[in-house]
């Protein structure tokens, strides 16, 4: 599969979501969402994490950067949709393990998944608070014992990626970092309406809905889009 580096961040360029999923399963890869913010604010650590694994264009800022580099086939693949695509496509043949969110969130997410996907085989799950001394070690051992085909980790970056790499060392599988996708799935948070999504304006919609939370974040991204327009990425 083709890939391209944008400001040192390697992004894979699948022809479709299906091709990305097939590639991940064929090679047992860790999937890492990449957007303009992750490119703009990449540290040496986060850049190396993405480049060791499979970064995909989760945000329109990453897609536009790939288009600027001549990859007009690049598409946006929202991670909050991709994990459900994986479940839908592989629920009858793969096993799943879920990590992340508060206890009530992960419990509700698992219950909802079992209702929506009756054939799903969830071999384990736990919340995202690995606070006790042995929590991480116990989780690694549980993953190693149950050997799921797919592990979803919703803890935010780079925490979730660092954990996935530790888990991968014990048990190779398909891993995907989900950020806040469990909350989104159970309805605690909401995406932009369809028109905003279809016109690649989700970021603007979210800023309009949560200006205090997002305005400084957006201002810090202005250099990214400036460099994007001037082909400096």
C-alpha positions as CSV (number, residue, x, y, z in Angstrom):
1,X,0.0,0.0,0.0
2,X,1.3,3.5,-0.9
3,X,2.2,6.0,1.8
4,X,3.5,9.6,1.9
5,X,5.2,11.6,4.5
6,X,3.7,15.0,5.5
7,X,6.1,17.0,7.7
8,X,7.8,13.7,8.6
9,X,4.5,12.0,9.5
10,X,3.9,8.9,7.3
11,X,0.3,8.4,6.2
12,X,-0.9,5.4,4.3
13,X,-3.1,5.9,1.3
14,X,-5.6,3.1,0.8
15,X,-8.0,3.0,-2.1
16,X,-10.9,2.4,0.2
17,X,-11.8,1.6,3.8
18,X,-12.1,-2.0,2.8
19,X,-8.5,-2.0,1.5
20,X,-7.3,-0.5,4.7
21,X,-9.0,-3.1,6.8
22,X,-7.7,-5.9,4.6
23,X,-4.2,-4.6,4.8
24,X,-4.5,-4.3,8.6
25,X,-5.6,-7.9,9.0
26,X,-3.2,-9.3,6.5
27,X,-0.3,-7.7,8.3
28,X,-1.7,-7.5,11.9
29,X,-1.1,-3.7,12.2
30,X,-1.8,-0.9,14.7
31,X,-4.0,1.7,13.1
32,X,-3.4,5.3,14.1
33,X,-5.6,8.2,13.1
34,X,-3.8,11.2,11.6
35,X,-5.3,14.7,11.2
36,X,-3.9,18.2,10.7
37,X,-3.5,18.7,14.4
38,X,-1.4,15.6,14.9
39,X,0.8,16.6,12.0
40,X,1.2,20.2,13.1
41,X,2.0,19.4,16.8
42,X,3.9,16.2,16.2
43,X,6.7,15.7,18.7
44,X,9.6,13.3,18.0
45,X,7.8,10.7,20.1
46,X,4.4,11.0,18.5
47,X,5.9,11.1,15.0
48,X,7.8,7.9,15.6
49,X,4.7,6.2,17.0
50,X,2.7,7.0,13.9
51,X,5.6,6.0,11.6
52,X,6.1,2.7,13.3
53,X,2.5,1.8,12.7
54,X,-0.2,2.5,10.1
55,X,-1.2,6.1,10.1
56,X,-4.4,6.8,8.1
57,X,-6.1,10.1,7.1
58,X,-8.7,10.5,9.8
59,X,-9.1,14.3,9.3
60,X,-9.6,16.5,6.2
61,X,-6.4,18.4,7.0
62,X,-4.4,15.2,6.4
63,X,-6.4,14.5,3.2
64,X,-5.8,17.9,1.8
65,X,-2.0,17.6,2.5
66,X,-2.0,14.3,0.6
67,X,-3.9,15.9,-2.3
68,X,-1.3,18.7,-2.4
69,X,1.4,16.0,-2.8
70,X,-0.4,14.5,-5.8
71,X,-2.3,11.8,-4.1
72,X,-5.8,12.8,-5.3
73,X,-7.1,9.3,-4.5
74,X,-6.6,10.0,-0.7
75,X,-9.8,9.8,1.2
76,X,-11.0,10.8,4.7
77,X,-11.5,7.7,6.9
78,X,-13.0,8.8,10.3
79,X,-11.7,6.5,13.0
80,X,-15.1,6.8,14.8
81,X,-16.6,5.1,11.8
82,X,-13.8,2.7,10.9
83,X,-14.0,0.6,14.1
84,X,-17.7,-0.1,13.5
85,X,-16.9,-0.9,9.8
86,X,-14.4,-3.5,11.1
87,X,-16.9,-5.0,13.5
88,X,-19.6,-5.1,10.8
89,X,-17.3,-6.8,8.3
90,X,-15.6,-9.3,10.6
91,X,-18.1,-9.9,13.4
92,X,-18.7,-13.5,12.4
93,X,-15.1,-14.5,12.1
94,X,-13.0,-12.4,14.4
95,X,-12.8,-11.9,18.2
96,X,-12.7,-8.5,19.9
97,X,-11.4,-6.9,23.0
98,X,-12.3,-3.3,24.1
99,X,-10.4,-1.0,26.4
100,X,-11.3,2.6,27.4
101,X,-13.7,5.1,28.8
102,X,-15.3,5.2,32.2
103,X,-16.8,1.9,33.6
104,X,-20.3,2.9,32.8
105,X,-19.3,3.9,29.3
106,X,-17.5,0.7,28.4
107,X,-20.4,-1.4,30.0
108,X,-23.0,0.5,27.9
109,X,-20.8,0.3,24.7
110,X,-20.4,-3.5,25.0
111,X,-24.1,-4.0,25.7
112,X,-25.0,-1.8,22.7
113,X,-22.6,-3.6,20.5
114,X,-24.0,-7.0,21.4
115,X,-27.5,-5.7,20.6
116,X,-26.5,-4.2,17.2
117,X,-24.1,-7.0,16.2
118,X,-25.6,-10.2,17.6
119,X,-22.8,-12.4,16.2
120,X,-20.0,-10.4,17.7
121,X,-17.5,-12.3,19.9
122,X,-16.3,-9.9,22.6
123,X,-13.7,-11.9,24.6
124,X,-12.9,-9.1,27.0
125,X,-13.2,-5.5,28.0
126,X,-12.3,-3.0,30.7
127,X,-12.4,0.7,31.4
128,X,-9.5,3.0,30.5
129,X,-8.3,3.8,34.0
130,X,-5.2,1.7,34.6
131,X,-4.5,3.3,38.0
132,X,-3.8,0.4,40.3
133,X,-0.3,-1.0,40.5
134,X,-0.9,-4.2,38.5
135,X,-3.7,-3.0,36.2
136,X,-1.5,-2.7,33.1
137,X,0.3,-6.0,33.7
138,X,-3.0,-7.7,34.3
139,X,-4.4,-6.3,31.1
140,X,-1.3,-7.4,29.1
141,X,-1.6,-10.9,30.5
142,X,-5.3,-11.0,29.8
143,X,-4.7,-10.0,26.2
144,X,-2.0,-12.6,25.9
145,X,-4.3,-15.3,27.3
146,X,-7.4,-14.5,25.3
147,X,-5.6,-13.7,22.0
148,X,-8.3,-11.4,20.4
149,X,-8.1,-10.8,16.7
150,X,-8.9,-7.1,17.2
151,X,-8.3,-4.7,20.1
152,X,-9.9,-1.3,20.3
153,X,-8.3,1.2,22.7
154,X,-10.1,4.4,23.5
155,X,-7.9,6.5,25.8
156,X,-6.7,9.5,23.7
157,X,-3.3,10.0,22.0
158,X,-0.5,9.3,22.6
159,X,-1.5,7.3,25.7
160,X,-3.6,4.8,23.7
161,X,-0.9,4.2,21.1
162,X,1.8,3.6,23.7
163,X,-0.5,1.1,25.4
164,X,-1.3,-0.6,22.1
165,X,2.4,-1.1,21.4
166,X,3.0,-2.7,24.7
167,X,0.0,-5.0,24.2
168,X,1.2,-5.8,20.6
169,X,4.6,-7.0,22.0
170,X,2.7,-9.7,24.0
171,X,0.1,-10.5,21.3
172,X,0.1,-9.4,17.7
173,X,-3.3,-8.5,16.4
174,X,-5.1,-5.6,14.7
175,X,-5.2,-2.7,17.1
176,X,-7.0,0.7,16.6
177,X,-6.9,3.8,18.8
178,X,-10.4,5.3,19.2
179,X,-10.1,8.4,21.3
180,X,-13.6,9.3,22.4
181,X,-15.4,6.9,20.1
182,X,-17.1,4.9,22.8
183,X,-18.8,8.0,24.2
184,X,-19.8,8.9,20.7
185,X,-21.2,5.5,20.0
186,X,-23.4,5.4,23.1
187,X,-24.7,8.9,22.5
188,X,-22.8,10.8,25.3
189,X,-21.3,13.0,22.5
190,X,-22.5,13.8,19.0
191,X,-21.0,14.4,15.6
192,X,-21.9,17.2,13.2
193,X,-25.1,16.8,11.1
194,X,-24.7,15.1,7.7
195,X,-24.5,18.4,5.7
196,X,-21.5,19.5,7.7
197,X,-19.8,16.1,7.3
198,X,-20.5,15.9,3.6
199,X,-18.9,19.3,3.0
200,X,-15.9,18.6,5.2
201,X,-16.9,21.2,7.8
202,X,-17.1,19.1,10.8
203,X,-14.3,21.0,12.6
204,X,-16.0,24.3,12.0
205,X,-19.3,22.9,13.4
206,X,-17.6,21.6,16.5
207,X,-16.0,25.0,17.1
208,X,-19.4,26.7,16.7
209,X,-20.9,24.3,19.3
210,X,-18.0,24.5,21.7
211,X,-16.2,27.8,21.1
212,X,-14.5,28.1,24.5
213,X,-13.1,24.6,24.3
214,X,-11.9,24.7,20.6
215,X,-11.1,28.3,19.6
216,X,-7.5,28.3,20.9
217,X,-7.0,24.8,19.4
218,X,-8.1,26.1,16.0
219,X,-5.9,29.2,16.2
220,X,-2.9,27.0,16.9
221,X,-3.7,25.1,13.6
222,X,-3.6,28.2,11.4
223,X,0.1,27.8,10.7
224,X,-0.7,24.3,9.4
225,X,-3.2,25.5,6.9
226,X,-0.9,28.4,5.9
227,X,1.9,26.0,5.1
228,X,-0.6,23.7,3.4
229,X,-1.7,26.4,1.0
230,X,2.0,27.4,0.3
231,X,3.0,23.7,-0.2
232,X,5.4,23.9,2.7
233,X,4.4,20.7,4.5
